[in-house]
Amino acid sequence: MSTQDHLFALSAAMTMSLVISILAGSVPARVMAGLNVVKSIKSHATARISPGLVKAMVVFQFTLCIFFTGMGLTMKKQFDYINEKDLGFDQEQLVYISAWGLSDKLKVALDQEPTIVQSSGLYGLFGFGGGGGPITVNGQEHGVKSVQVDHGYLETLGLEIIQGRNFDQDRNRELEEKQLVVNESMYKLLNADTINGKWLSRVIGVVKDFNYQSLANDIGPIQFTLGSPNYIGMYYARLQPGKTKEGLAAINKAYDELRPNGTAEAKFLDQHMARQYEDFHRWGRVINLAAILTVIIAATGLFGLTAINVMNRMKEMGIRKVLGAELSHLLILLNKQTLWLVLAAMAVAFPLWYYFSNSWIEGFAYHTNLGLGLFLGATLLSLVIVVLTMAFHGVKTSKINPIQLLRDE
């Protein structure tokens, strides 16, 4: 099942769970709304709800609370990992512009521009076209991405060559166009070829692997070839820090002069790369909203259920106070059972959280690790809600005159 399939199943379960949770939370509200509080205190009237139903509602609501909060924390951790991961190339101040047949002319026009640090034409990376096809290694086909470049692509992208050399401007261009620079993944693939080594004989250099697409995908084999400007569709330039506005203006001006009727505009590569994760971020916002709703519903439902529980035990609380029970003792008495129910909810929520969280992050070829800290953080939030709610009712009960409560019995 794909990541999107898991998210679809999660959305259906989330919708159904929220509806049930809202209905469950409305039960104590309806009961409380039907009670005359003054009369209930004086006559020690009780609000009867089946104890089993009360426990089931508390466990269900806090299971959802822990689960969605844990999912939200998992997604945040993965997005933080994406933002912090070294992609293997430098996106800082790197812009691109569509430039079919113009990359060499743009480079000449902007070589002396002080706001441009480095520039190059290349085509076939970051979702912008590109050719390639399968190659057969040891009888098996493997897809290979083919990228057309000029001489300055390594410096412009900040790529690292770890073996051999790059294309050389001082060498015979016709011969250089027949050579290949490959990434590590491609080199490993060619090295494994025990049947036909003709591809490896054309390799003059190896570039360190880098993430040229979403981290949901593995790094695939790439071959770089020295291409003609007619086949290089994109122009990349690194802007001088602090000169962003001037650099963009210089690129757009040079483009307009070379192609007066063109409408291209230089854009930042990091923003383009970030758009690959828009769907994931939307799901993150949905899960966070669900977590907030379930926290509110769980807190509201627990508040009502606790109020009913306290009202039903008002006589007991009065007797214990007369016998000298301290506030802390009353709080423990009221909290103990609910805390056990939250622990039961934790036991139910953990396998659900682990399954869906693991399924979601496994949809990324590069991902963070699940840690118990995420789940414990979500559980701690639920425990805080319980303690605050029970403390409120405990303190409120402790202020009632026990003699007045027992006089009406």
PLY file of the C-alpha trace (Angstrom):
ply
format ascii 1.0
element vertex 409
property float x
property float y
property float z
element edge 408
property int vertex1
property int vertex2
end_header
0.00 0.00 0.00
1.40 3.41 -1.00
1.81 6.43 1.25
-1.18 8.09 -0.41
-3.30 4.96 0.15
-2.37 4.98 3.82
-3.26 8.66 4.07
-6.62 8.04 2.39
-7.41 5.25 4.83
-6.29 7.49 7.67
-8.55 10.31 6.51
-11.58 8.02 6.39
-10.81 6.66 9.85
-10.17 10.17 11.13
-13.52 11.47 9.88
-15.44 8.57 11.39
-13.51 8.82 14.66
-14.14 12.53 15.04
-17.87 12.09 14.43
-18.06 9.32 17.04
-15.92 11.33 19.44
-18.17 14.38 19.13
-21.24 12.22 19.73
-19.55 10.64 22.74
-18.58 14.02 24.11
-22.14 15.25 23.79
-23.46 12.60 26.21
-22.18 14.21 29.43
-23.14 17.63 28.09
-26.76 16.54 27.61
-26.83 14.92 31.04
-25.37 17.99 32.74
-27.74 20.29 30.88
-30.71 18.34 32.25
-29.64 18.68 35.89
-30.70 21.33 38.37
-27.36 21.93 40.08
-28.71 23.55 43.25
-31.34 20.86 43.69
-28.80 18.14 42.96
-26.43 19.40 45.67
-29.17 19.79 48.28
-30.93 16.53 47.62
-27.80 14.61 46.56
-29.47 13.71 43.29
-27.22 11.78 40.94
-26.66 11.73 37.21
-26.68 8.10 36.28
-24.63 6.95 33.30
-23.55 3.36 32.94
-20.03 3.08 34.46
-18.98 0.91 31.54
-20.14 3.54 29.06
-18.27 6.27 30.93
-15.04 4.25 30.87
-15.47 3.41 27.17
-15.99 7.08 26.29
-12.91 8.19 28.23
-10.72 5.48 26.67
-12.03 6.18 23.15
-11.60 9.94 23.33
-8.11 9.77 24.78
-7.08 7.08 22.30
-7.91 9.56 19.52
-6.23 12.39 21.41
-2.98 10.45 21.85
-3.05 9.00 18.32
-3.58 12.24 16.39
-1.21 14.22 18.59
1.42 11.51 18.05
0.83 11.58 14.27
1.21 15.36 14.26
4.51 15.13 16.15
5.74 12.42 13.75
4.98 14.57 10.70
6.67 17.59 12.26
9.78 15.54 12.97
9.91 14.28 9.36
9.45 17.79 7.92
12.21 19.07 10.21
14.40 16.24 8.92
13.65 17.25 5.31
14.45 20.89 6.01
17.73 20.05 7.74
19.01 17.23 5.50
22.04 17.92 3.34
20.83 17.25 -0.22
24.34 17.01 -1.62
24.14 20.26 -3.58
23.85 23.92 -2.61
20.42 25.53 -3.09
21.38 28.81 -1.42
20.71 31.81 -3.69
20.33 29.47 -6.70
17.84 30.56 -9.37
16.73 29.08 -12.68
15.13 30.30 -15.88
13.84 28.51 -18.97
16.38 29.25 -21.70
16.12 26.96 -24.73
19.04 27.76 -27.03
20.09 30.73 -24.88
22.10 29.28 -22.00
25.48 29.95 -23.61
24.48 33.48 -24.60
23.12 34.19 -21.12
26.35 32.95 -19.62
28.40 35.29 -21.84
26.09 38.21 -21.06
26.24 37.64 -17.29
29.86 36.48 -16.83
30.96 39.98 -15.90
27.87 40.72 -13.81
29.08 41.27 -10.20
25.76 40.07 -8.71
26.22 36.60 -10.30
28.67 34.26 -8.51
28.47 31.33 -10.95
26.17 30.24 -13.76
25.63 27.26 -16.02
23.20 25.69 -18.44
21.85 22.19 -17.80
18.71 20.24 -18.56
17.23 17.09 -17.08
17.30 17.67 -13.32
14.84 18.84 -10.63
11.79 17.80 -12.63
12.65 19.85 -15.71
12.58 17.39 -18.61
15.53 15.25 -19.42
16.08 12.13 -21.45
17.61 8.83 -20.68
16.33 5.32 -20.77
17.10 1.81 -19.65
20.52 0.22 -19.82
21.11 -3.50 -19.47
23.51 -4.59 -16.73
24.05 -8.30 -16.20
20.91 -9.05 -18.14
18.68 -6.64 -16.14
17.33 -3.29 -17.26
17.88 -0.18 -15.13
16.44 3.29 -15.75
19.06 6.01 -16.15
18.54 9.79 -16.16
20.49 11.61 -18.83
21.41 15.25 -18.15
22.76 17.71 -20.72
25.25 20.18 -19.21
27.88 22.77 -20.04
31.29 23.09 -18.39
30.23 25.08 -15.32
27.50 22.85 -13.86
29.59 21.39 -11.00
30.53 24.77 -9.57
27.07 26.27 -10.10
25.24 23.47 -8.26
27.98 22.95 -5.70
28.44 19.28 -6.65
31.49 17.32 -5.52
33.51 15.24 -7.93
34.98 12.31 -5.99
36.82 10.45 -8.75
38.32 11.37 -12.09
37.66 14.75 -13.72
34.96 17.00 -15.09
34.51 17.98 -18.75
37.48 20.09 -19.80
37.02 23.27 -21.83
40.60 23.02 -23.10
40.14 19.55 -24.60
38.69 18.65 -27.98
34.95 19.28 -27.64
33.97 16.57 -30.11
35.81 13.97 -28.04
34.52 15.37 -24.74
30.92 15.05 -25.97
31.44 11.29 -26.22
32.52 11.01 -22.57
30.37 10.63 -19.46
30.45 11.99 -15.95
28.22 9.87 -13.70
26.94 9.93 -10.15
27.91 7.33 -7.55
24.74 5.29 -8.11
25.46 5.03 -11.83
29.12 4.17 -11.23
28.21 1.36 -8.84
25.74 0.03 -11.38
28.33 0.04 -14.17
30.96 -1.50 -11.92
28.62 -4.41 -11.29
28.46 -5.15 -15.02
30.37 -8.40 -15.51
29.06 -8.99 -19.03
29.66 -5.80 -20.97
32.00 -3.07 -19.77
31.62 -0.68 -22.71
29.75 1.94 -20.65
32.41 2.15 -17.95
35.09 2.85 -20.58
33.38 6.17 -21.38
33.29 7.41 -17.77
35.81 10.16 -17.03
34.50 11.31 -13.63
32.21 10.42 -10.73
30.05 12.94 -8.87
28.96 12.35 -5.28
25.30 11.32 -5.06
22.85 14.16 -4.43
19.08 14.40 -4.00
17.72 15.98 -7.16
14.10 15.10 -6.40
11.78 14.60 -3.44
13.20 12.65 -0.50
10.31 10.27 -1.07
12.45 8.85 -3.91
15.78 7.05 -3.95
18.72 8.61 -5.76
18.78 7.02 -9.19
21.66 6.59 -11.65
22.57 9.74 -13.61
24.84 10.29 -16.60
25.99 13.80 -17.47
26.90 14.56 -21.06
28.35 17.73 -22.55
25.44 19.10 -24.55
24.80 21.65 -27.26
23.01 24.87 -26.18
20.16 23.83 -28.47
19.50 20.88 -26.15
19.99 22.68 -22.83
16.67 24.08 -21.71
17.46 25.62 -18.32
19.92 28.23 -17.13
21.01 28.26 -13.45
22.78 31.10 -11.65
23.97 31.61 -8.09
23.33 35.12 -6.85
25.67 37.15 -4.71
24.45 37.17 -1.08
22.80 40.48 -0.29
22.34 41.25 -4.00
19.27 39.13 -4.70
17.10 41.86 -6.20
19.89 43.17 -8.41
20.87 39.67 -9.54
17.33 38.74 -10.56
16.96 42.02 -12.42
20.24 41.40 -14.30
19.16 37.90 -15.39
15.70 39.00 -16.50
17.17 42.02 -18.35
19.72 39.85 -20.19
16.98 37.38 -21.12
14.68 40.13 -22.42
17.49 41.52 -24.57
18.21 38.10 -26.08
14.54 37.20 -26.55
12.42 40.38 -26.53
9.14 38.51 -26.90
9.91 36.05 -24.12
8.03 35.92 -20.83
10.40 33.84 -18.68
11.22 34.94 -15.14
14.05 33.75 -12.89
12.82 31.74 -9.88
14.45 30.25 -6.81
15.25 26.53 -6.96
14.69 25.95 -3.22
11.09 27.15 -3.56
10.58 24.81 -6.50
11.99 21.90 -4.50
9.76 22.75 -1.51
6.65 22.48 -3.71
7.32 18.74 -4.02
6.17 18.41 -0.41
2.97 20.48 -0.66
0.69 17.42 -0.47
2.55 16.15 2.59
2.33 19.54 4.27
-1.42 19.69 3.59
-1.80 16.33 5.30
0.29 17.62 8.18
-2.11 20.54 8.63
-5.12 18.19 8.51
-3.58 15.91 11.15
-2.67 18.87 13.36
-6.25 20.17 13.11
-7.55 16.71 14.01
-5.18 16.62 16.99
-6.44 20.01 18.22
-10.08 18.94 17.80
-9.57 15.67 19.63
-7.76 17.43 22.48
-10.66 19.88 22.82
-13.27 17.11 22.58
-11.42 14.89 25.04
-10.95 17.75 27.51
-14.60 18.82 27.22
-15.92 15.29 27.50
-13.67 14.51 30.48
-14.73 17.75 32.17
-18.40 16.77 31.88
-17.85 13.17 32.90
-15.76 14.24 35.87
-18.44 16.69 36.96
-20.99 13.88 36.90
-18.62 11.54 38.77
-17.96 14.18 41.44
-21.67 14.87 41.81
-22.42 11.17 42.23
-19.72 10.91 44.92
-20.58 14.12 46.73
-21.76 12.30 49.89
-18.57 10.19 49.95
-16.44 13.32 49.55
-18.36 14.97 52.40
-17.81 12.03 54.76
-14.10 11.87 53.91
-13.75 15.60 54.58
-15.48 15.28 57.95
-13.08 12.46 58.79
-10.18 14.79 58.02
-9.19 13.83 54.46
-6.71 16.26 52.87
-7.23 17.84 49.44
-4.37 15.76 48.02
-6.12 12.59 49.17
-9.38 13.67 47.52
-7.53 14.48 44.28
-5.86 11.04 44.22
-9.22 9.41 44.91
-10.87 11.21 42.00
-7.91 10.87 39.62
-6.86 7.27 40.16
-9.46 5.54 38.02
-9.25 8.11 35.21
-5.48 7.81 35.07
-5.82 4.05 34.64
-8.26 4.70 31.78
-5.76 7.02 30.10
-3.09 4.33 30.41
-5.54 1.91 28.76
-6.05 4.47 25.97
-2.27 4.67 25.63
-2.08 0.89 25.17
-4.74 1.06 22.43
-3.26 4.13 20.71
0.36 2.90 20.57
-0.05 0.16 17.91
-2.31 2.43 15.83
0.18 5.31 16.01
3.15 3.06 15.27
1.46 1.43 12.24
0.28 4.63 10.57
3.39 6.66 11.47
5.72 3.94 10.25
3.69 3.47 7.05
3.80 7.22 6.38
7.51 7.80 6.93
8.37 4.59 5.04
6.89 6.39 2.02
10.08 8.49 2.07
13.28 6.91 0.84
15.04 9.18 3.34
13.32 9.62 6.65
13.75 10.18 10.36
13.42 7.40 12.90
10.36 6.85 15.04
11.13 7.36 18.68
9.12 6.62 21.79
9.60 10.26 22.72
6.99 11.27 20.13
4.40 8.90 21.58
5.26 9.74 25.18
4.94 13.43 24.36
1.41 12.88 23.07
0.57 10.79 26.15
1.97 13.44 28.48
-0.36 16.01 26.94
-3.32 13.76 27.71
-2.16 13.24 31.28
-1.84 17.01 31.76
-5.45 17.43 30.56
-6.61 14.76 33.02
-4.71 16.19 35.99
-5.86 19.77 35.35
-9.48 18.72 34.86
-9.55 16.53 37.95
-7.69 19.13 40.01
-10.29 21.75 39.10
-13.16 19.56 40.25
-11.23 18.38 43.31
-10.50 21.91 44.49
-14.08 22.95 43.76
-15.42 20.01 45.80
-13.07 20.70 48.70
-14.56 24.19 49.11
-18.09 22.85 49.68
-19.17 22.64 53.33
-19.40 18.88 54.11
-21.90 19.47 56.97
-24.27 21.10 54.47
-23.91 18.12 52.14
-24.58 15.52 54.84
-27.45 17.46 56.48
-29.74 16.65 53.55
-29.09 12.89 53.74
0 1
1 2
2 3
3 4
4 5
5 6
6 7
7 8
8 9
9 10
10 11
11 12
12 13
13 14
14 15
15 16
16 17
17 18
18 19
19 20
20 21
21 22
22 23
23 24
24 25
25 26
26 27
27 28
28 29
29 30
30 31
31 32
32 33
33 34
34 35
35 36
36 37
37 38
38 39
39 40
40 41
41 42
42 43
43 44
44 45
45 46
46 47
47 48
48 49
49 50
50 51
51 52
52 53
53 54
54 55
55 56
56 57
57 58
58 59
59 60
60 61
61 62
62 63
63 64
64 65
65 66
66 67
67 68
68 69
69 70
70 71
71 72
72 73
73 74
74 75
75 76
76 77
77 78
78 79
79 80
80 81
81 82
82 83
83 84
84 85
85 86
86 87
87 88
88 89
89 90
90 91
91 92
92 93
93 94
94 95
95 96
96 97
97 98
98 99
99 100
100 101
101 102
102 103
103 104
104 105
105 106
106 107
107 108
108 109
109 110
110 111
111 112
112 113
113 114
114 115
115 116
116 117
117 118
118 119
119 120
120 121
121 122
122 123
123 124
124 125
125 126
126 127
127 128
128 129
129 130
130 131
131 132
132 133
133 134
134 135
135 136
136 137
137 138
138 139
139 140
140 141
141 142
142 143
143 144
144 145
145 146
146 147
147 148
148 149
149 150
150 151
151 152
152 153
153 154
154 155
155 156
156 157
157 158
158 159
159 160
160 161
161 162
162 163
163 164
164 165
165 166
166 167
167 168
168 169
169 170
170 171
171 172
172 173
173 174
174 175
175 176
176 177
177 178
178 179
179 180
180 181
181 182
182 183
183 184
184 185
185 186
186 187
187 188
188 189
189 190
190 191
191 192
192 193
193 194
194 195
195 196
196 197
197 198
198 199
199 200
200 201
201 202
202 203
203 204
204 205
205 206
206 207
207 208
208 209
209 210
210 211
211 212
212 213
213 214
214 215
215 216
216 217
217 218
218 219
219 220
220 221
221 222
222 223
223 224
224 225
225 226
226 227
227 228
228 229
229 230
230 231
231 232
232 233
233 234
234 235
235 236
236 237
237 238
238 239
239 240
240 241
241 242
242 243
243 244
244 245
245 246
246 247
247 248
248 249
249 250
250 251
251 252
252 253
253 254
254 255
255 256
256 257
257 258
258 259
259 260
260 261
261 262
262 263
263 264
264 265
265 266
266 267
267 268
268 269
269 270
270 271
271 272
272 273
273 274
274 275
275 276
276 277
277 278
278 279
279 280
280 281
281 282
282 283
283 284
284 285
285 286
286 287
287 288
288 289
289 290
290 291
291 292
292 293
293 294
294 295
295 296
296 297
297 298
298 299
299 300
300 301
301 302
302 303
303 304
304 305
305 306
306 307
307 308
308 309
309 310
310 311
311 312
312 313
313 314
314 315
315 316
316 317
317 318
318 319
319 320
320 321
321 322
322 323
323 324
324 325
325 326
326 327
327 328
328 329
329 330
330 331
331 332
332 333
333 334
334 335
335 336
336 337
337 338
338 339
339 340
340 341
341 342
342 343
343 344
344 345
345 346
346 347
347 348
348 349
349 350
350 351
351 352
352 353
353 354
354 355
355 356
356 357
357 358
358 359
359 360
360 361
361 362
362 363
363 364
364 365
365 366
366 367
367 368
368 369
369 370
370 371
371 372
372 373
373 374
374 375
375 376
376 377
377 378
378 379
379 380
380 381
381 382
382 383
383 384
384 385
385 386
386 387
387 388
388 389
389 390
390 391
391 392
392 393
393 394
394 395
395 396
396 397
397 398
398 399
399 400
400 401
401 402
402 403
403 404
404 405
405 406
406 407
407 408
